[in-house]
Amino acid sequence: MTLAEGALRRLVADDLPALSALEQAGQAYPWTPAQLEAVLVDPDSVVVGVQRDARLVGHAVLVRQPFDAELQAILVARECRRQGLADRLLGVVIETAKAWRVERLLLEVRAGNGPAVALYRRAGFNEDGRRRGYYPPRAGHPREDALLMSLPLA
């Protein structure tokens, strides 16, 4: 893996400032520092990051549940999108969930987030349902549905 591709690694509590900065810059509704800190120290969670030139440019949050795992977040910095980083992060998430021997990997995604929906479909996720009006409105856009998706692992 070249530096241009970015180095993948598990994030720890010391990464909180960089993780929080990435969230603030890349999300309409970013996770709070307290939420990020909680997931970084949770033994049933894994936060994977991708770095380029010592800068965090992407992350994914995976949480283990009794029979399933849930991808709670995946984010790539705006200037680094469409370069395959989300695919690489998702690959690590899937491999981690498989290592946990869970039955399924679950996620929810904004119905209007075409690139994310396409990413998940390419990886083999199926649409299981829809939560109507789940996401709050953003900058002149109405409330948005959440697609519920899963990937069978067992």
Stockholm file with secondary structure:
# STOCKHOLM 1.0

chainA/1-154         MTLAEGALRRLVADDLPALSALEQAGQAYPWTPAQLEAVLVDPDSVVVGVQRDARLVGHAVLVRQPFDAELQAILVARECRRQGLADRLLGVVIETAKAWRVERLLLEVRAGNGPAVALYRRAGFNEDGRRRGYYPPRAGHPREDALLMSLPLA
#=GR chainA/1-154 SS CCTTTCEEEECCGGGHHHHHHHHHHHCSSCCCHHHHHHHHHCTTEEEEEEEETTEEEEEEEEEECSSEEEEEEEEECGGGTTSSHHHHHHHHHHHHHHHTTCSEEEEEEETTCHHHHHHHHHTTCEEEEEEEEEECCBTTBCCEEEEEEEEECC
#=GC SS_cons         CCTTTCEEEECCGGGHHHHHHHHHHHCSSCCCHHHHHHHHHCTTEEEEEEEETTEEEEEEEEEECSSEEEEEEEEECGGGTTSSHHHHHHHHHHHHHHHTTCSEEEEEEETTCHHHHHHHHHTTCEEEEEEEEEECCBTTBCCEEEEEEEEECC
//
